[in-house]
Amino acid sequence: MIFDTTLPLLFVYAIMFLELNVTEGIETIILTITGIFSLLLLGLSISAYRKTGLKKILFAATAFALFGVQLLVESLEENFDFLDTDIMSIIMTSMTLGILILFFLAIVKKNN
């Protein structure tokens, strides 16, 4: 009789627990793929700069590098509490602004 009520509750709790772990795992996989893609784009940008010599490609390469650093800091911030401060929030927001400015400059800068 006790198993009739306890077993379904345990099953529901197990599903809830596994669902949280699956979600975290998916997030980790997506962050990893994003970081790898960022590094790939950085490498391609540097290669394109070496081939063409266009300085505006350096703005895009720097933006990709900054994006990779931002992902790394964000990942560290989730795992280490001492990084989760107001100053880090300002730094992260500034990095996002910097990335957007660099992409803007890469688009509007004239070819030299």
CNS distance restraints for C-alpha pairs under 8 A (distance, minus, plus):
assign (resid   1 and name CA) (resid   5 and name CA) 7.35 0.50 0.50
assign (resid   2 and name CA) (resid   6 and name CA) 6.14 0.50 0.50
assign (resid   3 and name CA) (resid   7 and name CA) 5.42 0.50 0.50
assign (resid   4 and name CA) (resid   8 and name CA) 7.21 0.50 0.50
assign (resid   5 and name CA) (resid   9 and name CA) 6.72 0.50 0.50
assign (resid   6 and name CA) (resid  10 and name CA) 6.15 0.50 0.50
assign (resid   7 and name CA) (resid  11 and name CA) 6.12 0.50 0.50
assign (resid   8 and name CA) (resid  12 and name CA) 6.20 0.50 0.50
assign (resid   9 and name CA) (resid  13 and name CA) 6.19 0.50 0.50
assign (resid  10 and name CA) (resid  14 and name CA) 5.99 0.50 0.50
assign (resid  11 and name CA) (resid  15 and name CA) 6.22 0.50 0.50
assign (resid  12 and name CA) (resid  16 and name CA) 6.25 0.50 0.50
assign (resid  13 and name CA) (resid  17 and name CA) 6.09 0.50 0.50
assign (resid  14 and name CA) (resid  18 and name CA) 6.06 0.50 0.50
assign (resid  15 and name CA) (resid  19 and name CA) 5.91 0.50 0.50
assign (resid  16 and name CA) (resid  20 and name CA) 6.43 0.50 0.50
assign (resid  17 and name CA) (resid  21 and name CA) 6.56 0.50 0.50
assign (resid  18 and name CA) (resid  22 and name CA) 6.05 0.50 0.50
assign (resid  19 and name CA) (resid  23 and name CA) 6.14 0.50 0.50
assign (resid  20 and name CA) (resid  24 and name CA) 6.28 0.50 0.50
assign (resid  21 and name CA) (resid  25 and name CA) 6.06 0.50 0.50
assign (resid  22 and name CA) (resid  26 and name CA) 6.12 0.50 0.50
assign (resid  23 and name CA) (resid  27 and name CA) 6.20 0.50 0.50
assign (resid  24 and name CA) (resid  28 and name CA) 6.15 0.50 0.50
assign (resid  25 and name CA) (resid  29 and name CA) 6.19 0.50 0.50
assign (resid  26 and name CA) (resid  30 and name CA) 6.18 0.50 0.50
assign (resid  27 and name CA) (resid  31 and name CA) 6.12 0.50 0.50
assign (resid  28 and name CA) (resid  32 and name CA) 6.08 0.50 0.50
assign (resid  29 and name CA) (resid  33 and name CA) 6.18 0.50 0.50
assign (resid  30 and name CA) (resid  34 and name CA) 6.06 0.50 0.50
assign (resid  31 and name CA) (resid  35 and name CA) 6.11 0.50 0.50
assign (resid  31 and name CA) (resid  71 and name CA) 7.50 0.50 0.50
assign (resid  32 and name CA) (resid  36 and name CA) 6.19 0.50 0.50
assign (resid  33 and name CA) (resid  37 and name CA) 6.03 0.50 0.50
assign (resid  34 and name CA) (resid  38 and name CA) 6.06 0.50 0.50
assign (resid  35 and name CA) (resid  39 and name CA) 6.30 0.50 0.50
assign (resid  35 and name CA) (resid  68 and name CA) 5.78 0.50 0.50
assign (resid  35 and name CA) (resid  71 and name CA) 6.69 0.50 0.50
assign (resid  35 and name CA) (resid  72 and name CA) 7.96 0.50 0.50
assign (resid  36 and name CA) (resid  40 and name CA) 6.16 0.50 0.50
assign (resid  37 and name CA) (resid  41 and name CA) 6.13 0.50 0.50
assign (resid  38 and name CA) (resid  42 and name CA) 6.15 0.50 0.50
assign (resid  38 and name CA) (resid  64 and name CA) 5.73 0.50 0.50
assign (resid  38 and name CA) (resid  65 and name CA) 7.24 0.50 0.50
assign (resid  38 and name CA) (resid  67 and name CA) 7.00 0.50 0.50
assign (resid  38 and name CA) (resid  68 and name CA) 5.85 0.50 0.50
assign (resid  39 and name CA) (resid  43 and name CA) 6.20 0.50 0.50
assign (resid  39 and name CA) (resid  64 and name CA) 7.19 0.50 0.50
assign (resid  39 and name CA) (resid  65 and name CA) 7.13 0.50 0.50
assign (resid  39 and name CA) (resid  68 and name CA) 6.80 0.50 0.50
assign (resid  40 and name CA) (resid  44 and name CA) 6.18 0.50 0.50
assign (resid  41 and name CA) (resid  45 and name CA) 5.98 0.50 0.50
assign (resid  41 and name CA) (resid  61 and name CA) 7.52 0.50 0.50
assign (resid  41 and name CA) (resid  64 and name CA) 6.63 0.50 0.50
assign (resid  42 and name CA) (resid  46 and name CA) 6.24 0.50 0.50
assign (resid  42 and name CA) (resid  60 and name CA) 7.97 0.50 0.50
assign (resid  42 and name CA) (resid  61 and name CA) 5.08 0.50 0.50
assign (resid  42 and name CA) (resid  62 and name CA) 7.63 0.50 0.50
assign (resid  42 and name CA) (resid  64 and name CA) 5.37 0.50 0.50
assign (resid  42 and name CA) (resid  65 and name CA) 6.14 0.50 0.50
assign (resid  43 and name CA) (resid  47 and name CA) 6.13 0.50 0.50
assign (resid  43 and name CA) (resid  61 and name CA) 7.83 0.50 0.50
assign (resid  44 and name CA) (resid  48 and name CA) 6.04 0.50 0.50
assign (resid  45 and name CA) (resid  49 and name CA) 6.14 0.50 0.50
assign (resid  45 and name CA) (resid  57 and name CA) 6.27 0.50 0.50
assign (resid  45 and name CA) (resid  58 and name CA) 7.22 0.50 0.50
assign (resid  45 and name CA) (resid  60 and name CA) 6.91 0.50 0.50
assign (resid  45 and name CA) (resid  61 and name CA) 5.19 0.50 0.50
assign (resid  46 and name CA) (resid  50 and name CA) 6.26 0.50 0.50
assign (resid  46 and name CA) (resid  57 and name CA) 7.63 0.50 0.50
assign (resid  46 and name CA) (resid  58 and name CA) 7.15 0.50 0.50
assign (resid  46 and name CA) (resid  61 and name CA) 6.30 0.50 0.50
assign (resid  47 and name CA) (resid  51 and name CA) 6.33 0.50 0.50
assign (resid  48 and name CA) (resid  52 and name CA) 6.00 0.50 0.50
assign (resid  48 and name CA) (resid  53 and name CA) 7.75 0.50 0.50
assign (resid  48 and name CA) (resid  57 and name CA) 7.31 0.50 0.50
assign (resid  49 and name CA) (resid  53 and name CA) 4.90 0.50 0.50
assign (resid  49 and name CA) (resid  54 and name CA) 5.78 0.50 0.50
assign (resid  49 and name CA) (resid  55 and name CA) 7.09 0.50 0.50
assign (resid  49 and name CA) (resid  57 and name CA) 5.80 0.50 0.50
assign (resid  49 and name CA) (resid  58 and name CA) 6.73 0.50 0.50
assign (resid  54 and name CA) (resid  58 and name CA) 7.60 0.50 0.50
assign (resid  54 and name CA) (resid 111 and name CA) 6.46 0.50 0.50
assign (resid  54 and name CA) (resid 112 and name CA) 6.54 0.50 0.50
assign (resid  55 and name CA) (resid  59 and name CA) 7.28 0.50 0.50
assign (resid  55 and name CA) (resid 111 and name CA) 7.54 0.50 0.50
assign (resid  55 and name CA) (resid 112 and name CA) 7.17 0.50 0.50
assign (resid  56 and name CA) (resid  60 and name CA) 6.99 0.50 0.50
assign (resid  56 and name CA) (resid 105 and name CA) 7.14 0.50 0.50
assign (resid  56 and name CA) (resid 106 and name CA) 4.70 0.50 0.50
assign (resid  56 and name CA) (resid 107 and name CA) 7.53 0.50 0.50
assign (resid  56 and name CA) (resid 109 and name CA) 6.19 0.50 0.50
assign (resid  56 and name CA) (resid 110 and name CA) 7.76 0.50 0.50
assign (resid  56 and name CA) (resid 111 and name CA) 7.21 0.50 0.50
assign (resid  57 and name CA) (resid  61 and name CA) 6.21 0.50 0.50
assign (resid  57 and name CA) (resid 106 and name CA) 6.27 0.50 0.50
assign (resid  58 and name CA) (resid  62 and name CA) 5.99 0.50 0.50
assign (resid  58 and name CA) (resid 106 and name CA) 7.73 0.50 0.50
assign (resid  59 and name CA) (resid  63 and name CA) 6.18 0.50 0.50
assign (resid  59 and name CA) (resid 102 and name CA) 5.23 0.50 0.50
assign (resid  59 and name CA) (resid 103 and name CA) 6.52 0.50 0.50
assign (resid  59 and name CA) (resid 105 and name CA) 6.65 0.50 0.50
assign (resid  59 and name CA) (resid 106 and name CA) 5.26 0.50 0.50
assign (resid  60 and name CA) (resid  64 and name CA) 6.22 0.50 0.50
assign (resid  60 and name CA) (resid 102 and name CA) 6.32 0.50 0.50
assign (resid  60 and name CA) (resid 103 and name CA) 5.64 0.50 0.50
assign (resid  60 and name CA) (resid 106 and name CA) 5.81 0.50 0.50
assign (resid  61 and name CA) (resid  65 and name CA) 6.22 0.50 0.50
assign (resid  62 and name CA) (resid  66 and name CA) 6.04 0.50 0.50
assign (resid  62 and name CA) (resid 102 and name CA) 7.28 0.50 0.50
assign (resid  63 and name CA) (resid  67 and name CA) 6.05 0.50 0.50
assign (resid  63 and name CA) (resid  98 and name CA) 7.54 0.50 0.50
assign (resid  63 and name CA) (resid  99 and name CA) 4.83 0.50 0.50
assign (resid  63 and name CA) (resid 100 and name CA) 7.69 0.50 0.50
assign (resid  63 and name CA) (resid 102 and name CA) 5.68 0.50 0.50
assign (resid  63 and name CA) (resid 103 and name CA) 6.54 0.50 0.50
assign (resid  64 and name CA) (resid  68 and name CA) 6.26 0.50 0.50
assign (resid  64 and name CA) (resid  99 and name CA) 7.68 0.50 0.50
assign (resid  65 and name CA) (resid  69 and name CA) 6.31 0.50 0.50
assign (resid  66 and name CA) (resid  70 and name CA) 6.07 0.50 0.50
assign (resid  66 and name CA) (resid  95 and name CA) 7.01 0.50 0.50
assign (resid  66 and name CA) (resid  99 and name CA) 6.62 0.50 0.50
assign (resid  67 and name CA) (resid  71 and name CA) 6.25 0.50 0.50
assign (resid  67 and name CA) (resid  95 and name CA) 7.75 0.50 0.50
assign (resid  67 and name CA) (resid  96 and name CA) 7.71 0.50 0.50
assign (resid  67 and name CA) (resid  99 and name CA) 6.80 0.50 0.50
assign (resid  68 and name CA) (resid  72 and name CA) 6.28 0.50 0.50
assign (resid  69 and name CA) (resid  73 and name CA) 6.14 0.50 0.50
assign (resid  70 and name CA) (resid  74 and name CA) 6.01 0.50 0.50
assign (resid  70 and name CA) (resid  92 and name CA) 6.72 0.50 0.50
assign (resid  70 and name CA) (resid  95 and name CA) 6.86 0.50 0.50
assign (resid  70 and name CA) (resid  96 and name CA) 7.97 0.50 0.50
assign (resid  71 and name CA) (resid  75 and name CA) 6.09 0.50 0.50
assign (resid  72 and name CA) (resid  76 and name CA) 6.20 0.50 0.50
assign (resid  73 and name CA) (resid  77 and name CA) 5.91 0.50 0.50
assign (resid  74 and name CA) (resid  78 and name CA) 6.39 0.50 0.50
assign (resid  74 and name CA) (resid  92 and name CA) 7.96 0.50 0.50
assign (resid  75 and name CA) (resid  79 and name CA) 6.65 0.50 0.50
assign (resid  76 and name CA) (resid  80 and name CA) 5.94 0.50 0.50
assign (resid  76 and name CA) (resid  83 and name CA) 7.45 0.50 0.50
assign (resid  77 and name CA) (resid  81 and name CA) 6.62 0.50 0.50
assign (resid  77 and name CA) (resid  82 and name CA) 7.77 0.50 0.50
assign (resid  77 and name CA) (resid  83 and name CA) 5.07 0.50 0.50
assign (resid  77 and name CA) (resid  84 and name CA) 5.58 0.50 0.50
assign (resid  78 and name CA) (resid  84 and name CA) 7.50 0.50 0.50
assign (resid  80 and name CA) (resid  84 and name CA) 7.33 0.50 0.50
assign (resid  83 and name CA) (resid  88 and name CA) 6.61 0.50 0.50
assign (resid  84 and name CA) (resid  88 and name CA) 6.44 0.50 0.50
assign (resid  84 and name CA) (resid  89 and name CA) 7.57 0.50 0.50
assign (resid  85 and name CA) (resid  89 and name CA) 6.46 0.50 0.50
assign (resid  86 and name CA) (resid  90 and name CA) 6.39 0.50 0.50
assign (resid  87 and name CA) (resid  91 and name CA) 6.20 0.50 0.50
assign (resid  88 and name CA) (resid  92 and name CA) 5.99 0.50 0.50
assign (resid  89 and name CA) (resid  93 and name CA) 6.14 0.50 0.50
assign (resid  90 and name CA) (resid  94 and name CA) 6.03 0.50 0.50
assign (resid  91 and name CA) (resid  95 and name CA) 6.11 0.50 0.50
assign (resid  92 and name CA) (resid  96 and name CA) 6.39 0.50 0.50
assign (resid  93 and name CA) (resid  97 and name CA) 6.34 0.50 0.50
assign (resid  94 and name CA) (resid  98 and name CA) 6.03 0.50 0.50
assign (resid  95 and name CA) (resid  99 and name CA) 6.13 0.50 0.50
assign (resid  96 and name CA) (resid 100 and name CA) 6.37 0.50 0.50
assign (resid  97 and name CA) (resid 101 and name CA) 6.18 0.50 0.50
assign (resid  98 and name CA) (resid 102 and name CA) 6.10 0.50 0.50
assign (resid  99 and name CA) (resid 103 and name CA) 6.28 0.50 0.50
assign (resid 100 and name CA) (resid 104 and name CA) 6.10 0.50 0.50
assign (resid 101 and name CA) (resid 105 and name CA) 6.15 0.50 0.50
assign (resid 102 and name CA) (resid 106 and name CA) 6.14 0.50 0.50
assign (resid 103 and name CA) (resid 107 and name CA) 6.27 0.50 0.50
assign (resid 104 and name CA) (resid 108 and name CA) 6.23 0.50 0.50
assign (resid 105 and name CA) (resid 109 and name CA) 5.51 0.50 0.50
